[in-house]
């Protein structure tokens, strides 16, 4: 992507004494007392902040947190716990600034302040022109470093990028852009995509888009069940969408016409009920009973898919292929995770359940790139141009 990069701005010394506004993704989980329970996103935001501080800039950082009502502050919407944690991690005070849109605050070069939850600002979600103009006036340089919000055209993700004197991609966003381009724009072949989840309907356009480009399209979960129906197999009482069988057939045919493949499971792991302690039975895909629930792919299928992944040049992974949270039904997802870890292919993975599987099997260091964006990652797979990418490219020309 042809966007101005903040790393280049800093390298050229242009950020010194400038007001830098960083849109980060600090939307971290908290317990009922407001204590942060997982701080990965805060840690991921620090390189851009340090880069700006080391360049001699006056640094402002903001993020959304939760789903507040615009113009109606509630204590649970505050970024105060985030400011405290950010200060601990950076070993320096991080002042929290409220009611900041009109610029009634100061920040000195070498100082970082956290601007209160941006989604409290009236006009943020709809990207009002009035708010965008005010946001742009706050800074000399805007830095978008929140890939998880890159698919949203909001005030602090899009409007400010239009109105700020300079708009750039932060290191986290730039890394996402590079990884996505490597995986989808110019992939090393064979390109294998794993798309799994409960419903075809939520990922139909992604499947249709990938079917034009990938060499193997591995489907899992409820999506695989719908594809099994399309292949003429019985799935018992398994989760599926029979009304989308024709669309699944169309994806299979589109792949076949290109000499590519959608591997249909040849064996599955079933149970009579959906529970962690339900007895698991492995059987051929042609032998599923009317009262069976398919909760995982079988070892034969897993071995075949692992072999394809080991031969891949590029792997895109979104979604576990079975109910990996239950020990009896994790075999397929575990086999795929381990194959990705061993493969010499460049791999990119995204989506909450996928990240949970990566963490469970401890393969973080073996995955080429782990995407921080859920919805944004899916929209990229769908072939969409994200608003954040579009505006940064436009501003760079």
C-alpha positions in Angstrom: 0.0 0.0 0.0 1.3 3.4 -1.0 0.9 5.3 2.3 3.2 7.7 4.1 4.8 5.8 7.0 5.4 7.3 10.4 8.7 5.5 10.6 9.9 7.6 7.6 8.7 10.8 9.1 10.6 10.2 12.3 13.7 9.0 10.4 13.8 12.3 8.5 13.6 14.3 11.8 10.3 15.9 10.7 8.5 15.0 13.9 10.6 17.1 16.2 8.6 19.6 18.2 5.5 18.6 16.2 2.1 17.7 17.6 1.5 14.0 16.9 -1.9 12.5 17.2 -1.9 8.7 17.4 -5.1 6.6 16.9 -4.4 3.4 18.8 -6.5 0.4 19.6 -6.6 0.3 23.4 -9.9 -1.5 23.6 -8.9 -4.0 26.3 -11.0 -6.3 28.3 -11.8 -5.4 31.9 -13.5 -7.2 34.8 -16.5 -5.8 36.8 -14.2 -3.7 38.9 -12.5 -2.0 35.9 -9.3 -4.0 36.2 -7.6 -4.7 32.9 -7.5 -8.5 32.4 -5.4 -8.7 29.2 -3.2 -5.9 27.9 -1.8 -7.1 24.6 -3.3 -4.2 22.7 -1.7 -1.7 25.0 1.7 -3.3 24.6 1.2 -3.3 20.9 0.6 0.4 20.8 3.8 1.3 22.6 6.3 1.2 19.7 4.5 4.0 17.8 4.3 6.1 21.0 8.0 5.6 21.8 8.9 6.4 18.2 7.1 9.7 18.4 8.6 10.6 21.8 12.2 9.7 20.7 11.7 11.9 17.7 10.9 14.8 20.0 7.2 15.1 19.4 4.4 16.3 21.6 2.3 13.1 21.7 -1.5 12.6 21.9 -3.0 9.2 21.9 -6.6 8.2 21.8 -8.7 5.1 21.4 -12.2 3.8 21.8 -13.2 1.6 24.8 -16.4 -0.4 24.7 -19.6 1.0 23.2 -20.3 4.3 25.0 -23.1 6.7 24.1 -21.8 9.8 22.4 -21.9 12.8 24.7 -22.9 10.8 27.8 -19.9 10.0 29.9 -20.1 7.2 32.4 -17.2 6.2 34.7 -17.0 2.7 33.1 -16.3 4.3 29.7 -13.2 6.0 30.9 -9.7 5.3 29.7 -8.3 6.0 33.2 -7.3 2.3 33.8 -5.6 2.3 30.4 -3.7 5.5 31.2 -2.5 3.9 34.4 -1.4 0.7 32.7 0.3 2.5 29.8 2.2 4.6 32.3 3.3 1.4 34.1 4.5 -0.2 30.9 6.3 2.9 29.7 7.7 3.8 33.1 6.5 7.4 32.8 3.4 9.4 33.8 0.6 9.4 31.2 -1.9 12.2 31.9 -5.5 11.6 30.9 -7.2 14.5 29.2 -11.0 14.9 29.1 -13.1 17.2 26.9 -10.3 17.5 24.5 -11.9 18.1 21.1 -11.7 21.9 21.2 -8.0 21.8 22.1 -8.3 23.2 25.6 -5.2 21.4 26.8 -1.5 21.5 26.4 1.1 18.9 25.7 4.9 19.5 25.5 7.5 18.0 23.3 8.7 14.8 24.9 5.3 14.3 26.8 2.6 11.8 26.1 -1.1 12.3 27.1 -4.0 10.0 26.6 -7.2 11.6 25.3 -10.4 10.3 26.8 -12.5 7.6 25.0 -12.9 9.0 21.4 -16.3 7.4 21.0 -17.7 9.8 23.6 -17.3 12.6 21.1 -20.5 13.6 19.4 -20.1 12.8 15.7 -17.4 10.2 16.0 -19.3 7.2 14.7 -20.8 9.0 11.8 -17.6 11.0 11.0 -19.2 14.4 11.1 -17.4 17.1 9.1 -17.5 19.5 12.1 -15.7 17.0 14.3 -13.2 16.0 11.6 -12.2 19.6 11.2 -11.6 20.0 14.9 -9.6 16.8 15.1 -7.3 17.8 12.2 -6.6 21.1 13.9 -5.3 19.4 17.0 -2.1 18.0 15.3 0.6 18.5 12.8 0.9 14.8 12.1 -1.8 12.1 12.3 -0.8 8.5 12.8 -3.2 5.7 12.3 -2.0 2.7 14.2 -5.2 0.8 15.0 -5.8 -1.9 12.4 -8.7 -3.3 14.3 -10.6 -0.1 13.4 -9.3 0.3 9.9 -12.6 -0.9 8.4 -14.6 1.9 10.1 -14.8 5.4 8.6 -15.1 7.3 11.9 -13.8 10.7 13.1 -10.6 9.4 14.6 -9.9 6.8 11.9 -10.9 8.7 8.7 -12.1 12.2 9.3 -8.8 13.3 10.9 -6.8 11.6 8.2 -8.6 13.9 5.7 -8.1 17.1 7.7 -4.7 16.8 9.4 -1.8 18.5 7.7 0.0 15.1 7.4 -1.6 11.6 7.6 0.5 8.5 8.1 0.4 4.8 8.9 1.9 3.8 12.2 4.2 0.8 12.6 1.5 -1.6 13.6 -0.8 -0.6 10.8 2.1 -0.7 8.3 3.0 -4.2 9.4 -0.6 -5.4 8.8 -0.6 -3.8 5.4 2.7 -5.5 4.4 1.6 -8.9 5.7 -1.8 -8.7 3.9 -0.1 -7.7 0.7 2.4 -10.6 1.0 -0.3 -13.1 1.6 -2.9 -12.0 -0.9 -1.5 -9.5 -3.4 1.6 -11.4 -4.4 1.5 -14.8 -2.6 4.0 -17.6 -3.0 2.1 -20.6 -4.3 0.4 -22.8 -3.5 -1.9 -20.4 -1.6 -4.0 -22.2 1.0 -6.8 -20.5 2.9 -8.6 -21.9 5.9 -12.0 -20.4 6.5 -14.0 -21.8 9.4 -16.9 -20.8 11.5 -20.5 -21.5 12.4 -22.2 -20.0 9.4 -21.6 -19.8 5.6 -23.8 -16.7 5.5 -21.3 -14.7 7.6 -18.4 -15.6 5.4 -20.0 -16.3 2.0 -18.5 -13.2 0.3 -15.1 -14.1 1.7 -15.4 -17.7 0.3 -16.5 -16.4 -3.1 -13.6 -13.9 -3.2 -10.9 -16.5 -2.1 -12.3 -19.0 -4.6 -11.0 -16.8 -7.4 -7.4 -16.8 -6.0 -6.5 -19.7 -3.7 -5.2 -23.1 -4.6 -6.9 -24.9 -1.7 -9.8 -23.6 0.2 -10.1 -25.5 3.5 -13.5 -25.0 5.2 -14.3 -26.0 8.8 -17.0 -25.9 11.5 -20.6 -25.3 10.5 -19.3 -24.0 7.1 -17.8 -27.4 6.4 -21.1 -29.1 7.2 -22.9 -27.0 4.6 -20.2 -27.9 2.1 -20.7 -31.6 3.0 -24.4 -31.2 2.2 -23.4 -29.6 -1.2 -21.2 -32.7 -1.8 -24.2 -35.0 -1.2 -23.2 -36.2 2.3 -25.5 -36.5 5.3 -24.6 -34.5 8.4 -27.3 -35.7 10.9 -28.4 -32.8 13.2 -25.2 -30.8 12.7 -25.1 -27.1 12.5 -25.5 -26.1 8.8 -27.4 -23.8 6.4 -29.2 -25.9 3.9 -30.5 -22.9 2.1 -27.0 -21.9 1.1 -26.1 -25.3 -0.5 -26.3 -23.8 -4.0 -23.8 -21.1 -3.1 -21.5 -23.7 -1.6 -21.7 -25.7 -4.8 -20.9 -22.6 -6.8 -17.7 -22.1 -4.7 -16.7 -25.7 -5.3 -17.3 -25.4 -9.0 -15.5 -22.1 -9.2 -12.5 -23.7 -7.6 -12.7 -26.8 -9.8 -12.8 -24.7 -12.9 -9.4 -23.2 -12.0 -7.9 -26.6 -11.2 -8.2 -25.8 -7.5 -9.9 -27.7 -4.6 -12.2 -27.4 -1.7 -11.3 -30.5 0.3 -14.5 -32.2 1.7 -13.9 -34.1 5.0 -13.7 -37.9 4.5 -14.0 -38.7 8.2 -15.5 -36.7 11.1 -15.7 -36.8 14.9 -19.3 -36.9 16.1 -21.3 -36.8 19.4 -24.9 -37.1 20.3 -24.9 -33.8 22.3 -23.0 -30.6 22.3 -21.0 -30.8 25.6 -17.4 -31.2 26.7 -18.0 -34.6 28.2 -20.1 -36.0 25.3 -18.6 -39.3 24.1 -16.7 -38.8 20.8 -17.0 -41.2 17.9 -14.8 -41.1 14.8 -16.5 -42.3 11.6 -16.4 -42.0 7.9 -18.2 -39.0 6.5 -20.5 -41.4 4.6 -21.6 -43.0 7.8 -23.0 -40.1 9.8 -26.3 -41.0 11.6 -29.4 -38.9 11.7 -28.9 -38.0 15.4 -25.2 -37.2 15.1 -23.5 -33.8 15.6 -20.3 -33.3 13.7 -18.0 -31.4 16.1 -14.6 -31.9 14.4 -12.9 -33.3 11.3 -11.5 -36.8 11.7 -7.8 -37.8 11.8 -7.7 -39.0 8.2 -9.0 -35.6 7.0 -6.7 -33.8 9.4 -3.7 -35.7 8.1 -4.6 -34.8 4.4 -5.0 -31.1 5.3 -1.8 -31.0 7.2 0.0 -32.5 4.2 -1.4 -29.7 2.0 -0.3 -27.1 4.5 3.2 -28.5 4.7 3.5 -28.1 0.9 2.0 -24.5 0.9 3.9 -21.4 -0.1 1.4 -19.1 1.7 -1.3 -19.8 4.3 -4.2 -17.6 5.4 -6.0 -18.9 8.5 -9.3 -17.7 9.9 -11.2 -20.0 12.2 -10.7 -23.3 14.0 -12.1 -26.4 12.2 -13.8 -27.9 15.2 -14.9 -27.3 18.7 -11.4 -27.0 19.9 -12.4 -25.8 23.3 -13.5 -29.4 24.1 -10.6 -31.8 24.4 -12.4 -34.6 22.6 -13.0 -32.4 19.5 -9.7 -30.4 19.3 -7.8 -32.9 17.1 -8.5 -31.2 13.8 -7.6 -27.7 14.9 -4.6 -28.9 16.8 -3.3 -30.8 13.7 -3.8 -27.7 11.5 -2.1 -25.5 14.0 0.9 -27.8 14.3 1.2 -28.2 10.5 1.2 -24.4 10.1 3.9 -24.1 12.8 6.1 -26.7 10.9 5.4 -25.4 7.4 8.0 -23.2 5.7 5.1 -21.2 4.2 4.4 -17.6 5.1 1.3 -17.6 7.3 -1.1 -14.9 8.4 -3.8 -15.6 10.9 -6.6 -13.5 12.3 -9.9 -13.6 14.1 -10.6 -14.0 17.9 -11.1 -17.8 17.9 -8.0 -18.3 15.7 -5.9 -16.3 18.1 -7.2 -18.4 21.0 -6.2 -21.6 19.2 -2.8 -20.2 18.4 -2.3 -19.3 22.1 -3.7 -22.7 23.2 -1.2 -24.6 21.1 1.7 -22.2 21.7 2.6 -21.5 18.1 2.8 -17.7 18.3 6.4 -17.6 17.2 5.8 -20.0 14.3 3.0 -18.0 12.6 4.4 -15.5 10.1 2.0 -12.7 11.1 -0.8 -12.6 13.6 -3.4 -9.9 12.7 -4.7 -7.8 15.5 -8.0 -7.0 13.6 -11.1 -9.2 13.7 -13.6 -7.4 11.4 -10.9 -5.6 9.5 -9.1 -8.9 8.8 -12.3 -10.4 7.5 -13.1 -7.5 5.2 -9.6 -7.7 3.7 -10.2 -11.4 3.0 -13.4 -10.4 1.4 -11.5 -8.3 -1.1 -12.7 -4.9 0.3 -10.5 -1.8 0.4 -10.5 -0.7 4.0 -11.4 3.0 4.6 -8.2 3.6 6.5 -6.1 2.2 3.7 -8.0 4.2 1.1 -7.6 7.6 2.8 -4.0 7.1 3.7 -3.2 6.2 0.1 -5.1 9.2 -1.2 -3.3 11.5 1.2 0.1 10.1 0.1 -0.5 11.0 -3.6 
